Amino acid sequence: MEEKFKKKIIEEWFPIETVGNESLIEKKISTGHISNIHQWHARRPVVAMRAVILGSLLDSSEDKVISNNLQLMIKKLCQINVPDAISIDSNESQSINKIVDSHLVLKNYLRDIVNSGIKALDPFAGGGSIPFELALMGCETYGCDLNPVAVLINKATVEFPVKFRDYLDDKLDILLMKYARNIIEKIRNSIEHLYANPINPDNLILYYIWSYFVICQNSKCNLEIPMFKSFILDNNKKIAILWEIPEKMDDLELKLDIGWPQDKKKLNGFYKKGAIVCPRCGMTLPKEKIHELFRDYHYQEKLVVICELNQSERKFRISTPEDKSKFDEINQVSSDIKPELEMPDRIWLWAVQTYGIKNFKEFFNERQYFCSAIIAKTIMGLFDTIVEENGEDLAKAIGVYLQFGLDYFLNYNSKYSMLRDTWIRYTWARPGLFMPGSYSEVNPFIDEKYSGSFLKYFTNLSRTFTNIKKHIYYNPNNNIPNIAQMDCQSLEFANEFFDLVITDPPYYDSIPYAADSDFYYMWDKITLSGIYPSLFISKSTPKNEELVADPYLRGNAKKAKIYYQEGMGKAFSEIYRVLKENGIIVIVFAHKKVDAWAALLDAFISSKFVITATWPVPMESRGKLGALTSASLTSVVLIVARKMKREKEAYFDNKLQTNIKNDIENRMEQFWNEGIRGADFFLSAIGPGLTHFSKYDKLLNPIDDNPIDIQEFLSFIQTITVNFAIRQITKFISTGNLDSITQFYLVWRWGYGLNLLPFDEVKKLYQALLIDFNDLDGKIVEKQKKKNDFLCKSPNDRFVDLSDEKIKKMNQENLIDYLQLACFLWEKDKRELLEEKINEAFTKYSDSFWMIAQALYDILPDCQEATQLQGLLQRYKKFKPSEKKIVPEKKEKQTSLDSFKRNSEPLKKMDEETEEEENEEEQI
């Protein structure tokens, strides 16, 4: 395949480590970031997108000096804090501008991008990271999205900061705060009395804590049970809700107070995994019964705790009837603004419908709803004044930002916002909606110092504007971006219009973007339909056209996959049409499911793009929700491709397979050296293979001339990856006699740790190692009863219920059988039996037995099995210290082991949010 273009830097090099580190730093930034403009799921780090854009714009150079300088520049420019001066070509530090102007390559591609007329598109603009960096880089930027809320976010993030650059620094934020304060003052007369503090009038109430209560279904008990998952209010200051069971059985209410219990178990709530356990009689109300009670309205919402401000210090108290009477005064006021929006019967990743929730209005209690409606009405009432004072164009921007202030307030002020140790976890902290059991309600009259307040949004926005002005590429010559609502399956652009496309498409079934956005759409339509009428024609956000594999909407998982694949195929075909010949497209994608990858890749390759490079880039924190219980990824894959002619066909014979294998292993060696590990490493290997797969119109099976499909090719890649991983894990061990079952166990523990895996992931592993599943099922792996996932069994999972006699008669068929049994026997201090099995193992495997034990210890997280391995190795003086904390050898079972569960969960207790995610998944 003859190349008629000059390669771009991203096709030969990408700063994986720098971008990964800076992305993780950026994820932790809470203020001054574009994410403060409006909440959006899966917004990509701007530093990562800047690196992608620079790499896509700059030509690669064969001159090593120039190439090194370009790479250094990209690394420096793709940091959160770009240095004022760096050394390049010499030891003398120079300013960024001087470096750019003094290097021909940089000058041509950085400072002259504005004049070069480079047209760039993001057809799935979403949260705006990509259009934001494209626009500030100087490209003629086009950002499109089908979702009207995403369109507004891109206008506020990308279009307005460039269009109104003269106002951004010292005018717009002042104007916005002025109008925001005006709104708060206008609503005081209507509703401030609803938030008065009847007990301590001088103390401002910061927020209220509500809980749902259900009645114990034991007719002899009938206790009212609050649905708290935790009673902790402030862990640092040791403040919690104290509860006592009433002495008399005819007393149906718990006695509540504020303090810290002597028994730490009383900090745990009664609502776990969707079920409730009565603290008095011990009866369990299963989740199905809870759903039924809610659907039949057999529950209560009660105000439980008040958090108030006493001389700048937060104080908690149990609510009183007087507090409730203030809430009840809501019945004396009314509003003609009443946004409502019905919900679909079922939404992927949502569980609230099972509780009888049918309308978005039900997301708010009466005071939350009325307060938000009053703010919306006040924003509408101010618009004529804003137009008169600022002109219609700027007034539109101000109107959007004011409404986004309300959206911010709504996000912190619904029945799905919860207190998490003094801070409020906002409604959309993650995709999907689940019953929290308790929720917080924010006082709208608290000032801008406190998260969740209406005014706080504008303080955050001011810092964001300041940082945008400091952006290295922000200058008066930037083209005003073109932001529009558009279906990516039918792009409204001429053929070969764009030089560059960079996009982050929907992640298969990971996020129900449209459904989640309806939460805001319902309110945005009230205030902004007069400003942007075309965005609010429909009753709700478009779902039928949305490219998400929702099995509920499409009928089943198979139909959802077909819909997604066909839709993405149309979208990529449209992108192919509007991209210039030899133009570059970069796709940002991450998903742990092989079905998701196969669907996207099949659609992408079918649209005739030729993949020229791929890069795994860590952009997510390991501490995210679910990281301890699922095969979570921290990396995304950048797929770089060209619009260029393919070779017609090739036979997928031994020669081609060897070439592909060598290329993949060379790239994997690079990724390994970059520190890519675990599930991310398996993901990273997909890309290098696809550069070969996409070169041809067809890859043919040499036996029958049938085309090789993407699933077959992914299996081929997986086999290469697994075998490479085995060699790395057992680098100093001869694997010639290492049985495949032991290899399987090592790869699972290395790649996925203690996590459960869906069957398709398990299948990839055992097929790559040519293992019959029957040799694993019930021995090394075990299907979970309540889930379709599989557990990789620990020593205790396998042997805890076996007697010594059964263990003696057992036939250990492989090394991992011996090793796990030895771990179990060491923990149980069965010395005689342990010695017998160790001698057998050493006779069969010699030193390989101990080397595999050490290798497994090194790759395991802190868990019971790691402790067993360490104890075993120390007992036989084979232990080599690693990063784990060394514990002394003990003949008796260590007391710390008592805290372990049989599923070998990590020593570190899962935090409440991770635990909550498990609860929520159970409900779905």
C-alpha positions, 0 to 999 in steps of 0.5 A: 500500500503506497503512502502518498502523504507525510505521516503525522506525529500521532502515527509514530509517537504519542506521549503515553506516560505524560498524558496519562499522568496529567490526565489523572491530575486533571481528573482531580481538579474541582474548580476552574475546569471546563467541567464546572460549566456543566456536568457531563458523563465521560468528558475526556481530559483536555490535556489528553485531547490537546496531545491528540490534536497536536499530534494530528496537526504536526508532521513527523520529521526524519530529522532526529533533532527536530523530532526530539524537539517536537516531542519535547514541546508536545510533552510540555504543552500537554501539562496542566501547568504549562511552563513559562520557559523550557530548554530546547536545542540548548541548555538555555531556557526560552519562552514558549513564544520564542521557541515557537517562532524560532523553529520553522516546523513549530511556527508553520504548524502552531502559530499559523494554524489559524491562517491555514484554514484547517477544518476540524470536526467532532461529530459526537461533541458531548462534553466539549473537550475536543471542540474546546481544544480544537478551537483554542488551537486555531482550527476552524472548528465544528462541533455537533451532537444530537443531544440538545443539552450537549449542544448547549454545553458546547456553546457555553464551553467552546463557542461563547468563550471565543465569541465573547473573548473581550468580555471573558476576563473582567466583564462576563463573570461580573455580569453573571454574578450580578444577575445571579445575585439579583435572582436570589434577591428576587426569590427571597420574598417568595420562599425564604421563609420556607428555609427559616431556622425555627429552633436556632433563628440566628443559624443559617441552615445549610442543608437538610437530610431526608430518609425514606421510612418503611414499616417492618412487615413483621406484624408483631414488630411494625417498626418504622425503619429509616433507609439509611445506608450509613449513619455517619454525618462527619467521619473526621469529627466523629459525628453520626446519627445515634439510634436506639430501639424503643423498649416497648413493642407498641412504640414504632419509632426509633429514638434518634440523636446526634453523637458517636456510638461506642459500637461502630457497627451502629454506624452501618445503615439498615438499607443494603443491597436493595434490601432492609433489615429490621434492627428490632426483630431482624426480619429482612425485607427483600428488594422485591418487597421494597419495590412493591411498598414504594409502588403502592406508596406504603412508605414515608419521607421524613426530615431527619437531620438539620445541618446549620451554620453556627459561627462558621462551624457546621452543627448537626441536630435532629429535626423537630416538628417545627422544621417540618412545619416550615416545609409544610408551608410550601402548600401556601405558595404556588408557581405557574412554572411546572416542568414535567416530563414522563419517563420511559418505562425502562431505561438501561442502567436505571433502577428507579422505575421499579420503585414506581417513579414515572415522572421527572417531577418525582425526582424532587420533593415539593420544596426542591421542585417549587424553589427550582421553578421559582428560579427558572421563572425569575431567569425568564423574567430577567431576560428582557432586561439582560437583552436591553443592557447587553444586546441580544447576542451576549444576552443569549450567552448570559441566559444559558449560563444562568440556566446552567447555574440552575442545572448545577443547583438541581444536580445537588438538590434532588432526591438522588443527591446524598450526603457523603461525610459532610459533602453532598454527592450530586445526582449525576456522579455516575451514569444511571439512577438508583434508589439512595434511601436517603437524600440531602436538600440544599438551602438556595440562600447559602452563599457561594462558599458552599457546594450546591448553592446557586451562587457557587456555580458562578464562582466556579465559572469565573475561575474557569473563564480565568483559566481559559484566558490563560490557555496557551493558544487563546488569542484574538484571532481564533475562529468562532466555533460552529456548534450545531445540533446534528445527527452524525448519521446524516451530516450536513456538510459537503463531501471532503470538507474536513481535514481532521476528525477527532471524536469520542463516540458513545460507549455502546451500553455504558451511558444512557446519555439522552435519558440522563440529560432529560433531567436537565432538558425538562428545566432548560426547555422552560427557560431557553426555548425562547432563545434556541427554539430549534433545540427544544422542538421535541418533548424530550431528548432524542432517544430513538436515534441515539447511538446507544445499545439499550436492550430495553429500547431495542427489544433485547441485547442482540437487537441493541448490538445490531442497532448500535453497529449499523448506526455507527457504520452509517456515522463512520460512512458519513465521516468518511464522506466529509473527510478529505482524501488522506485526512486523519480521523482519531477515535477515542474509545474504551470498553471492557466488553468484547461485544462493544469493541467488536461492534465499534470496530466492525462499523469503523472498518466497514466504512473503509478507513485504514488504521495507521496507529493505536495508543493505549492512554490511561485517563481514568483513576483506579479509585473510580466506582466499581474498580474493586468488583469489576474488570475496570479499565483505566486506559482508553485506546486512540485509534488513528486512521486515514481516508485512503485506498486499501489493498484488495485482499490477502490470505491470512496464512502463516506468513502474514500471521507471523508478521502480524504477531511480530508487530503486535509483540513489538508494540506490546513490548513498548506498552509494557515498558510504558507501564500499561498493565492488567486489563488495560494491557489486553485492551492495548493489544487490539490496536496494533493488530487492527492496523493490519486488519484494516489494510485490506478489503478482505483477509481470507482464510487460506483453507476455504477462501472465506473472509476472516471476521473481526471476532476471529481476528480479535481472538487471534490477537487475544492469543498473542496477548495472553502468551506475551503476558505469560512470558512477562509474568514468568520471565525468569521461569521456564514455561515449557512445563508450566501447565495451561491451567496454571497459566490461566490462573496467573493471567487472570490474577495479573490482568483482572486481580480479584474481579469477577469476569463475564463469560465472554472474557473468561472464554477469551482467556481459556481459548487463547490457552487451548483449555477445555472449559470443563477443566476449569468449571467448578475447579478454578472458576465458578459461576456466581448465583446472582450474576452472570459473572464468574469468580476465579476461586481462591484457596479457601473457596476451593478447600475450606469445606474439605476434610483432611481425608478428602484432601489426602485422596485428592489428585492435584493435576497441575501446579496451581492446584498444589500451590493453592492447597499449600496456601490453605494448609499453611493458614490452617496450620496443618503441618504434616499434610502441608509437608506431604503436599510440598514434597510432592509439588517440589518433586514434580516442579522443583524450584518452579513451584516457589518461583510461581508462588513468588510471581503470584504473590507479586501480582496479587493485590493485598488480600487473603491469598497474598497473605497466605502466599507470603506466609508459605514462602516465609515458612520455607525461607523462599520469600523475596520482599516486594512492595507489599508490607512484610508480615512475620511468619506465624504458626497460628492463623493470623488474626487479621485473616478473620476479617477476610471474606471467602471471596478473597476481597482486598484487605482495604475495605470498599468505600461506601460508594463502591459498596453502593454500586454493588447494591445498585447493580444487584437492583438492576 
